[in-house]
Amino acid sequence: MTLAPSAPALPAEKHAFDIVLDDGARASVRVYGNGPRVICSHGNGLAADAFQSFWRLFIGDYETVVFDFRHHGRSSPYTKPIPHVWPQLIRDYDAIMRGIAGEIGAAPSLGAFHSMSALTTLLHASEYETPWIGIVGFEPPAKPPQHYPEFEIFRADNSRLSERTMKRRYEFDTVQGLFDSYRRSSAFAGVDDAGLQALAASTLRWNADKQLYELACPRELEASIFAMHDLEGAWERMCRVEIPVQLVAGEPKTGTSPFIAIESALARDGGFTFTTVKDATHFLQMEKPEECAALVRAFHAGLG
């Protein structure tokens, strides 16, 4: 066993606060840097700090706001089942956006979101007032209409993810144990060791009663998010979003990615722009942080 390296230390937060959600759960928000505002978050079962190699690249010249969804990362622990998880995530998202504006002031904002947070951003933007001048979505898991050829690809992939999630190991004696697990996984082969350490450290929570680490996002919550229930008509709603949107998919070195076909179809239907990052997978912001950050900056520059 090779000891996991330490993740690079983050600069001191300019401000950190929690936002209370409608059922009393709390979402953690951190603010870094100064300049135009960019807001970032994470994918299902992960944490904002897992993507630090990406969003820390904005801190020098952007006010960089990052947040964890409920029961992920630094947000409050999971205590009870959520009957309709996607509608709840969208309500949470609205509370988080309002909470950020209330705490640090409203400002035109650029969104740069991964997977679950990208999908929630687009769904929220289809229903609520938003701060966005533009949104970059890295592989939002958009469920195509049932008659689309991409539907079966999506359904099979998400069913597999939901089933596999329920079999995940969820308790660890050390952060090193989860790091070693990630290092053995082909899914994270493109992430360097420092990135895997950030991923492992940010997705675990210390349980003082048990004297061990456990997944911050419990398996049952992660699986229910992958199941994608309560999202009827979501594709059509997102295609009505009038904010400038760029969708980005990873283009793996080997094999294929279902996201290339799905994001391309959503971009076509919604009138969004679409691009890929070569030699990258679903975790493209961890694998190619500089390239992904450059895409966001170029998109922002093009809005002017």
Summary of the structure (lengths in Angstrom):
residues: 304
radius of gyration: 18.0
end to end distance: 50.4
largest distance: 52.9
contacts: 1006
relative contact order: 0.16
helix: 42%
strand: 19%
